[in-house]
């Protein structure tokens, strides 16, 4: 996918909210080696203060901060309308713990102990996603979308889409080549929080396939057995 209208490299620091000095220093060194400025806070109060005043590009938040829950930082910021990407790090590793982190507003969850290079790679991915959200024109293979003018071209041919079809295609174009589950589509396109027993996704994908290729010579959106769907941009 190529992007037009996305912001240039994000300038704000990586804000690391971690009360273990050794872990915080290891993370700091990794990001500084990659050219990222870094700020470190050790408590919930200091983390909130830094998040509000330093305009960080991304947050790295430990779950347990001197007896307090680091998720409260993310929940508070989300309640204030602050959408800064947040990666939660924690020794709490159960599925319920991960779900709690994501439901609090975290964008990713990494279990301790971890390789600091993996943490840096995940932060870079969050920064790319933040830039992607600012894009107004998207391209994935033969498909081009103008988000502002609500125009879609496929192989240079303009196609008309219903509003829900447009949102569905936009989600696929923002995740080209990636497996997209039904749960992801229900939450991000239909804004349902629970998986429903419904064929609404299949109906809309069928309509979208016919509009992208009315001659049925190429299937842009392919089924991935027992997983979901994928926008195939290479065929």
Number of C-alpha atoms within 10 A of each C-alpha: 15 14 17 13 13 17 13 7 10 14 11 15 19 25 24 27 29 27 18 12 11 10 13 19 13 11 23 20 14 16 19 12 10 9 9 17 16 19 19 21 20 18 21 26 14 14 23 18 13 18 26 13 8 13 14 21 23 24 25 25 28 28 23 19 19 13 9 14 14 26 23 17 25 29 17 14 16 15 11 10 9 13 15 21 20 26 25 23 25 21 14 14 13 10 9 10 16 20 12 14 26 18 13 16 23 24 17 18 23 21 17 12 10 12 11 16 12 11 20 15 11 16 23 13 13 21 18 14 14 19 17 20 13 13 18 16 20 21 21 21 17 15 20 22 21 16 15 9 9 14 15 23 16 17 11 10 11 15 13 14 18 11 10 12 17 18 18 21 24 19 17 20 24 20 16 19 18 14 18 19 14 16 17 17 20 18 13 14 18 15 11 13 11 9 12 11 6 8 8 12 15 11 10 15 17 12 15 22 17 14 17 25 15 11 8 11 7 14 15 21 20 16 15 12 7 7 11 16 20 20 23 20 17 10 8
